[in-house]
Amino acid sequence: MSRSLTRGLFAPLALTLALNLAGCAATSTSPTIAAPAPVNSASAPGHAVFEKGMVSAADPRAAEAGARILRQGGSATDAAIATMLALTVVEPQSSGIGGGGFLLLADEQGQIESWDGRETAPAAATPRRFLDASGQPLPFRTAVIGGRSVGVPGSIALAASAHAAHGRLPWATLFQPAIELARDGFVLSRRGHDALANSAHTGAHDPQARAIFYGVDGKPLPLGTTIRNPALAGTLEMLAAKGAEGFYKGELAREIATKVAAETPADGKMTEADIAGFAARQRPGLCAKYRVYRICSMGPPSSGATTVLATLVQLEGFDLAALGPDSAKAWHLIAESQRLAYADRDLFLADPDFVPVPVKALLDPAYLRRRGALISADRAMTKVTAGLPAPGLALGEGPEEHGTSHFVVIDRQGNAASWTSTIESAFGSGLMAGGFYLNNELTDFSFVPEKDGVPVANRVEGGKRPRSSMAPTLVYGPDGKLLFVVGAAGGATIPVQVTRALIGVLDWKLPVDKALALPVLFAPGDTVNVEKGSRLEAMIPALTALGHPVKAAQMPLKTNAIAVVDGRLAGAGDPRSEGVAIAE
């Protein structure tokens, strides 16, 4: 990155975690993937670490946008911003400037910085926002469609903050690929067409959106149609010229606030002041040791770091490498560790500006060893509960984001960006402003604000950020060199997708593409969900014999990653998606 990350980087908590969160004794002694080596051993300061940088994203047009910025001399941060902007155009069902996200950055020295661009509830929102007149939770679709579910978007503020610290190219340059895609058009892909067809209740809700993506018959435009979005091109051109202020103040902010308020039936209508008051927050990045590796991810209000790191560290007492990916016992162990990690996640994780989140206790190595000791290789636990006392808090659940995208970048200098961006459900709230969809992120709050008179940590409150599962992640080898950058989309499955990729690379020694192709097992409670159509289905009898209720399920899966292999970059996209990795 163009500037040091050490300036104002961490709160003391993060430093303590990075230094002290050591797990059980290592059972693996060699890194899965080689530490980065200079292309030229006689490199001087400023000499490239890699011959070429790389971008991995869920859509090839967006990955190419980021790679184009790298070719122009942009930093990893620059390329990540260009990728996010292009995804707004070509993947409108999943992410973009109408939503928010989390960004994890690292420089070549391994300094970590994390940015929170998670959306916020309007100041006047109350804990009863998603209850009906009788005090019962609203049906999910009722809650989603319209203004009630929209949080103040954070993606542009996040991009502007990161660019101010680490951008090399001018801000306006980063917008050019997305402007061209919106103005000149992009070809509607199979995945985009299917999303328009399967989620028409949100995709076609707004007249603006229907005019862009649907025909006069009300059906999505045919596969292969060139889609042009002149309204979005105009918005991007304005933001390129005016910067973040063009989003949070003025005509666009007024349009967003007016539209959201008009479609909010009650409880805290959004105002221009809500939009103008949004700020991206720099948060402590959370790191822990897993075997010989240092793994870092995103802390609260995301549950990504605590869930991924807990799942891994709790497994350190087991030799996953010896068991291998074809062992039902290995997947049983992974399921049991997930159950423990998700029990803590559901009780404790929320916006740390509103609720005290016991991050240090949740990631304490001694605590995780005790939790791991509850896991038996031969039998599933009968019941799993949170492992720490939680005075004044009640367990709360709610729907999770599914309209999400993840992308990763490593530039020639070895700087890395791992960014998860979301509008929550497919096409968000169904509302559109300036040619882009507005999120339904507030449905990530728990709909029920209290249980038995005890407040739920993730209940709605004015100005609060809803809990997320997003887990942008970085891995370092025992020599401190960057090895792996990864993240995923898919709601509450995000931590397990990331964990599966990490185990695949670090324990099972798989190349990055094979690790992303591994099946997914998701066990946030008593039932183990195995990916339908995967080889895990054949393991259902063995998992059942170990005491698990098991079902095969379709899950929204989408992972992207870049690995460092013998001093070169090797990237991949999830084979379930249209994702690719492109070198500059």
N, C-alpha and C positions, 0 to 999 in steps of 0.2 A: 504494500500500500504506500501511498505517496507520503504519508506522515506516520510518525510512530504511534503505536497503539498504547504506549505506556502512559500517556498523558491523561490523568484523571480516569484511569481505566476501571478499577474495581473498588467496591466496598470491601472492608476488612473480611467480611464473611466469605467472599469468593476466594480471597487469597488463602484463608484458612482451609477452605475445602480443597483447593487445588494442591496444597502442600501436604495435607494431613489425611485425606480420604483414601487410605490404603486398604485394600481388601485382604482376603486370605492369601496364604502363600501361593506363589505362582506355580501353575502346573504346566506352563508352556514356556520354552526358553528361547524360541526364535521368532522374529516377527514374520507375519504372514506375507507381507509385501515389503519390498526393499525400501529403505529410507532414501530420500531424494539425494542424488549425487550431482554435483555440478557437471554440465555438459563439457566444460573445459576445466580441468583441475587447477589451472593457473588463473582461475577467475578472480577478478578484482571487484571492489565494491561497485554495484550497479550492473555487473555482468549477469546475464540471464542464468537462472537456475535450471530452467527447462528450455528445450529448443522451441516449443510452442505451448501456449496456454490452451485451456479446454473449457467447454461449457457442456453440461448435461441438463436437459430440460425435457418436459413432457410433450413438447411439440417441436418438430424440427425447424419450423419457421422462427420460433422464439430462440432456440439454441443458436441458430445462424445469426440472429440479431446480436446476441451476446458475443459470438465469435468475431463478428464484423467489428465490434468495438475493441476487442483485443487486438485485432490486426491494425487498428488505427493508433495503437499505443495506450489504450485505456487500461485501467487497473481492474482487478477482480471486482471491486465495488462498482465501477463504471459498467462493466459487462453485466453484472447481476441486475442493475437498474434497467438497462436496455432490455434484458430478458423479461423482467417483470412487466415492462410497458408493452412489449410485443405480445405477451400472453393475454393482456387486456383485450387485444384485438382478436387473436386467433383462437383463444380458449376462454370465451366470455362466460361459459358455464362454471368456471372453476375459480378464477382469481382475478386480480387486476386492481385498478386504482379506485374502484368502488368498495374495496374491502381493506384488509390489513394483513399483518403477518409478523413474523419474527426473523431476524437476520443475525447470524453468527459470523463474525469476521476473525481472521487470524493473519498475522504477518509471518514472514519467513523465520523469525526468531521464536515463534510459538506463542506470542502474546495474543490473548483472546479478548474479544470485545463483543458484547451482545446488545442488540437493539430491539425494543418492544414497540411495534407499530400496531398493536392490538386495538380494535375499535372500542369506543366508550359509549355507555348509555347516556341519553340526554340527562341534564341536571335534574329535571323534574320527574324522572322515572322513579317508581316505587317498587317495593318487593312484590306487590300484588299485580304486576304488569301482565303476567300470563295466566291469571285466574279469571274465571267467568263470574257472573253476578252472584252465583251460589258458592263461590270460593273453591270451585273445582278447576284443575288445570285444563287449559284450552286444548283441543285437538291440535296436533302438530301443524297440519296444513293451515288451519285457521290462524295459528300464531305466526306462521312464516309469511304469508302473502300480505303485502301492504306495509305501512310505515311502522307498525308496532315492533317489528323485528330488526329495524335498521339501527346500527350503531354508527357513530361518527367515523368515517373512513380514515385509515391511518397510513395507507401505502405511500402516498406522496410525501407526507411528513417524514416517514421513515427513510425514504430515498433521499430526501433533501438533507437530512441530518447526516446520513452516511457519506453522501457526496461531499458535503462541506468538510468532513474530516479526512476523507481518503480518495476523493476523485482526482483524476489526472486530466481528463478531457473536459471541455466546457459542458455545462449542464444541458444546453440545447442540443449538443451533438448526440447525446444519449437517446433523444426522442426521435431521431430521424428514421431509423428502421421501422418503428411502430407507426409513425405518421405515414410512411409509404405504404405499409400494409393496409392501413385503414383507408387511405385515399385511393390507391390504385387497385386494391382488392386482394383477397386471398381465396384459395380454393377450399370449399367446405369439405372437410374430411369425413370419413366414416364415423369416427368418434363424435365429432361435432354434430353431425346429422342425427345420430342416435340420441344424443343428449337433447336436442331440440324436440325430437319426437316423444321421448320418454318423459320429459319434464315440461311439457307444454303449459301446465298449470302455472308455472312461473315464467318459463321462457317466452310465452306469448301473452302474458298478463298485461303488459304495457303497450299502448299503441305505437310508441317509438320502436319498440323491439319487434313488434309484428311487421312493421314496414321494412325492417332490415332483414329479418331471418325467415319470414313466413310468406307464403303466397296468398292470393285472394281467396283460395279455397280453405285457408286456415291451416294448411299443412306446411311442414318445413320445406324450404327450398330444396330441390333435388341434390343428391350427392354429386359433388364435382362442380356445383355452381360457384362462380366467382362472386364473393360477398364484398360489397363496398360499404363503408360506414363513414360518410362525410362528416356527420356530427361529431364522431369521435376524433376524426382527423383534426377538425377545428379545435376541439378541446385540447388535444395534445399539442397543437401549434401554440395555443394560448399559454399552456403551462410551460412549454419550452422557452417562451419569451418572458413570462412573468415569474417563474419559479413557483415555489409552494404557496406563496401568498395568493396566487391566482386560483388556487383550489379552496383555500380556507377563508378568503375574504372576497367580496365582490359578487359579480353576477352569478357565477357557478355555485358558490355557497348559498346564495339566495334561492336559486332554483332547487337545490337539494333540500334545503330546510323547508321550503314551501311545499314541495311535493310530498315529502315524508310526513309533515304535519297534517296535510290534507287527508292522508290515508291512514292516520293513526286515530282509531276510534276513541281512545281515552288514555289516561295515564301517561303524562309526560311527553308532550309533543316536542319534537326537535326544533331548535331555534338556530338562527345565525350565530348567536353567541356560543352555543354548544360547538359549532363547527370551528369558529375562530379560536376557541380556547383549547383545541386539541394540540397535544405535543407528543412526539415520539420520546420514549424514555430509554435511557441507557440503564441496563440492569446487570447485576452480577452474573457472569457466566459460571456455570457449575461444572466442576470436573471431579472425577474419581479415578482411582486406579483399578483396572480389571486385568488380572494376571500381570503381564509385564507392560501393559499399555496404559496410557493416559487418555481418557475419553471425556470430552467436553460437550455439553448440550445446553439447551435453553431452560432457564429457571422460571419461576412464577412471574406472571399469571399462567404460563404454560406448565403443564404437568410433564412435559417431555423429558427433561433431565432426570427428575426424581424417579420416574417410572422406568426409563431405559436403564439408568445406572443401578437402581435397586434390583431389577430383574437380572442383570448381569452379575453383580457382586454376590448376590444370594446363591448363584450357581458355581462359585469358585471352588467349592468343596467337591465338585463332581468333575470327572474326566470326560468332558464332552467330546474332546478330540478323539479319544479311543472309541467312543460309542458311534460317532459319525452320523451323517444326515439320514441314513436309512434305518436307524434304530428307533423303534417305538418308545423305548425307555428314555432316549434323549429328548424326544418331544414331550413325554410325560413330565420330565424334570423341568423343561421350559414352561409347560403349562402351570405347574405348581408354583414356580417362581413368579409368573405373571399374576396369578391369583393373589399372592401376598402383596405384590407391588400395587396392583389396582385397588386393593382394599384400603391401603394408605392414601392413594391418590384420591379416591372418591370422598374421603372424609376431610382431608386437610388442604387440598390444593384449591387456591382461589387467588384473587387479586391481592398481592401483599400490601397494597396501599390501604386496604380496607380490613383485611383479616390477617392476624399473625400466622404465618406459615412456618412450621418448624423444620425448615430446610436442613439445618445442620444436624438435627436429631435424626431426620429421615435418611440421611446419607452417612451417618456415623458408621464407620467400619465395624465396630463391635456390635452395634444394633443389627446391621445387615447380616453379620455372621450368625447372630441368634435367630434371625428370621430364616436364614438358609438352613439352620439346623432343624427346623420344623419339617423340611422336605425329606420324604422317604423315597428311595429309589424303587420301592416295591409296592407302594400303596398311596392312593390319593388321600389328601387330608379331607376329613369329613366336613369340617367347617373352617372358613377362613375369616378372620376379622382384622381390623386395623391393629397395629402393634404398639401404638403409643396412646397415652391418655389424651382425651380431647375435651377438656372442660368447656362447656358452653357452645359446643358444635354438634350438629346432627348430620347424619349421612344424607347427601343430596345427589340426585341423578337428573340428567337432562339429555336431550338429543345433542349430537356432536356434529362438527363440520364435515361435510362431504364434498362441497364444491371447493376443492383445494388443489394447489399445485406446488411442487417443490423443484428447485433448480440449484445447481452447484457450479462454482467456477474456481479454477486455479489459474493464475496468470503466470507469465514466464518467470517472474521474480519469486514465485512460491507463495504469494498471498492467496488466501482462500476466502470464499464466501459461500455460505450455506443458508438459503433463504426459503422459508415456507410461506406462501402467500395464499389467502383464502377469501372467498365471499360467503362461505358456510355451505348452504345447500346448493344444488345445481341451479344456476341463474339467481341465486340469492333470494331477495325478497320479491322478485319479479318487477320491481320498480327500476326505471331507467332515467338517468339524467346525463346530459352531455354526450350521449351515445354509449354509455357504459352502464352495466347493471350495478345496483346498490345491494350491499350485503344484507343477510338476515342473521348477522352474528349474535344478536341479543338472545336468540333461541339457544345459545350455548350456556346461558344461565340455567340454573335449576328452576323449573317452573314452580315448584312448591317451596315457599320461602322459609317454612319452619316445620318441624315435626315434634309433636308432643310438647309444644311450647318452646322448643329449642331452635334457635336460628340455624339455617343451613349456610355454610361458608360461601357457597357460590350462588347466593340469591341475588336478585336484581337490586341495585342501588344506583342513584344518580351519579354519573361520572365514573362508574366502576367498569373495569374490563372483565369480560367473561373468561372463565377458565378455558384453556385450550389443551389439545393433545399434541400440538406441533412440536417436532423434535429435530431441528437442524443440528447436526452432530459432526464433530471433528475427532480424529483419532491420531495419537502420536505414539511413536515407538519408544523403546527404552533409551534411545539416544536423543530423544527430544525432537526428532524430525517428523514432519507431517507424513502420515501414511494413507489416510482415507477421509473423504468428505462425503456425507450421505444425509439423506432426509427423505420424507415420504408424505403422501397425501392419502386421506381415507379415514378421517374422523378419529374415533377412539382406537382404531387399529394402527394408527401412526407409530406409537411406541413399539408395538410388536413387529411391525414391518422393519423398523430400524434395527431392533434387537436381532431379528432373524438375519439381516444382512451382516451385522457385526459378528455374530457367531459363525456365519458362513465363511467370512474372510479370516477372522482371527483364530478360530478354533478348528474349522474344517478345511482351511487352506484353499478355499475356492477362488478362482478368478472373479473379478467384480461382476461380470455378466452372469456367471453361474450362481453367484450369491444372491443376486436380485431375482433370479428365476426360481429360487427355493420356494416351496409352498409356505403358506402362512397358517399358523395356529393361533387362535385368539381366545384367551380364557380370562375375561375380566371378572368372572364370578364362579359359580359352581359348574356351569356348563362349558365344555370345551367345544369351540367351533373350529372345524377344519375346513380348509379351502375346498370348495366343491370342484370336482374334476381333477384334483391334484392327487399325487401318490399318497397323501395323508389319509385319503378315504380308505385305502387298503389297510391302514393301521387302526381303524375304528375298533375292530374286535379286541386287539391287544390293549388299546387305551381303555376300553370298557372293562376288560379283565383287571386292570389296575385300579378300578373304582371310579372312573370318570363317566358322567353323562356326556355323550358326544353326539354332535350333529354336524352334517356337512352343510355349508352355507356359502352363498355368493357374498363376497366382500368387496368394497371399493378399494382396490389396491393400485398403488402407483408410487414407485420408488425411483430415485435418481442418485447416481454416485460417480465419483472419480477416485481412482486409486493411484498411488505412486508405485511404479513397478520398475526396478532397475534404473532409477533415475529418469524415467519417462512417465507420462500420464496415460492411464488407461481408464476410459469412462464407459458408462452404459446407462441405458434407460430400462425401465421395467418392461419385460416382454408382453405384459398384459396391456400396455399402453402404446401410444404412438411415440414414446420418448426415445431420444437419441442423445449421443454425445458427439460434439463437433469440435475439432481442433481449429485453432485460429488459422 
